[in-house]
Amino acid sequence: KCPSCNKKKARRLFGTGAAIMFKGSGFYETDYRSESYKKSAKADQPATDDDAMLVRVQREDFSIDEELKRVRRRSKRIGGIAMFLGTARDRSKGKDVDGITFEHYEGMAQKKLREIRERAIKDFGVIEVLVLHRYGEITIGENIVLIIAAAEHRAEAFRACQWAIDELKQITPIWKLEHTPEGEVWVEEHP
């Protein structure tokens, strides 16, 4: 089953002046000019442009060194940094993989990644967290996802980093399609 069916449903327009909002397990229509919509849309946006660079879903590859510098610039109190880098491998479940394509639910994926960043900072007492995931066609060996957690001490950074990648795989609407010699396979589990 293709996971993009919910994306298609979400993209439908319900008429002039309407916007699609996601709530719970369904979508509903709202007038984008209403005060309640403006308040909820504003709350879903990053606080600054710099914050927006700490949470991204992008097609292009990224530089680990540049992303690490971005996090280190946030505070001189940082004493420990933990990083997770996910890359495209050529085997999955004992079968060859030729490439991977990632699809995402635009807007909702970014919102979930911001929530992960904010919760990691609050719940684990870290100073900063960067969460970056690519979409589109990914070649074997290329970068896919990067999590960087920075704290005063290593223990908090390690815990926040592991929690963030585990949570990303559970709640973020990003779907993986593996290209194999036998055909394309949607990956449903989140190891």
N, C-alpha and C positions, 0 to 999 in steps of 0.2 A: 504494500500500500504506500502510495506516495504521500509524504508528509506535507507537500505543498498545498494540499486541498484547503487547509485552514488559512494559508496565506492568501489564496484566491478569494476565499470568503471574506477575509478582512479587507481586501482591496476594493471590493464593490463599493460604489458610491450610492447612497440612498437618496440623492436629490441635492438641489442647490442649497448651499449653506450648511451642509451636514458633514460630519466626520464620523469615522468609525472608531469606537473606543472598545477596549477589551476589559471585561470585568468577570472575574471568576472563571467559569468554563464557557462563557459565550461572548458574543459581540453585541453592542447596542449602538443605536444612532444617537448623536447629540449635535446640537447646533454649535459650531466652532466659535460663534460670536458670543456665546453666553459666558457670564462671569465664572460659573463653576468649571466650564471647560478650560478657560484661560488659566485659572488657578491650578487645575490638575496638570495641564500641559507644562506650565512653568515649573511645577514641582518635579516633573520628570526630566528636566534639563540639568546638565552639569552646572555647577556654580560659576566656573570661569572657563575660558578657553584652555588654560593650562590643565584644569581638571578633565576637560574633554579629551585631551591627549593621553590621559592615564587610563581611559576606557575606550577601546575602539574595536570595530568590526570593519575590516578593510580587505580589499582584493590584493593589494601589493604586498610583497615580502617586506620584512622589517629587519632592522639592524639591532642585534642584541646589545651591542656596545652603546648605540644611541639611546635605546630604551633604558638601559642601566644608568646612563648619565642623567637622563630625565628624572629618574627616581632619586638618585643621589643628590641632585640639586634641591630637592624639597626640604631637606633639614640637615643640619650639622650634628644632630643628636644620633643619627643613624650609625649603629655599630655592628649590625649584623644584617645581611641580605640573603634571602633564600630565593632561588629561581627554579621554575619548571619550564622546560621547553619541550613542546610536543612536535614531532616531525613525522613526515609521511614515510611509512615503511613499505617494503615490497612483499610482505606476507601478512595474512590475517586468517586466523582459524585454520592454519595449515595449508592455505591456498595462496597462489601467487596473486599479487595485486600490481596492476600496471599504472594506476593513478587514482586520484581521489577528487571528487567534487563536493564542495560544501555549499549548501543553501542555508539561508537564514530568513527569519521573519524580521524585516526591516523595522526599526523602532523598538519593537519588543525585545529583540536580542540585546540591543544596547541598554535598554532599561534594566534587564536582568543582570547584565554585567556591572552596571553602576550599583545595583543593590548588593551584589556580591562584594564589590570593593568597600562599600560603606559598612556592611556587616563585619567584614574581616577587620577593618580598622577599629570598629567599636568593640567587637567581641573578643579579639585577640590582643588588643592593646598595642598594635603595630603603628608605626608612624605613617607609612605610605604603602599603597598597593597599586600595581599596574596590572591591567587585564586586557589582553589583546588577542583577537581571534581572526583568522583569515577566512574568506569565502571565495568561491569560484573554483577553477581547476587548479589542483596542486600536483606537482610532479614529485615522484618518489625522491626522498632526501630533503625536500624543501621544508621550511618552517611552517607550522600550522597555528600553534597557540603558545602564548608566553604569559606567565604569571611571575611577577616580581613582588615579593613582600619584604619591606624594610622595617627594622625595629631597633631599639637600643641594644637588644640581646638576641642571639641566634635562636633560642628556643621558641620565642614568640613568632619570629620570622618563619621558621620551619612549619610550625603548626598552622599559621595563617595561609601559607603557600599551599600546603596539602589540602586544607579545607576548601580553599578557593577553587582549585582545579576539580576537586570532587563535586563541589556544588555546581560549578559551571556545566559539567557533564550531565547533571541531574535536572537542572531547571531552565537552561538556556535553549531557546528554540533555534538551534543550529543542527542541521541534519547532514549526515555523511553518506555519500554514494561511492562505493568502491567499484572500480573498473577492473574486471578480471578477464582472463582468457575465455572463461565460460559465459561472460556477460556481466551486467551491472547488478549490484546488490546493495540495497539500503541497509545500513547498519542500525539496528534497533536498540541493542543493549549499550550500556555505558560503563565499560570496565575501568 
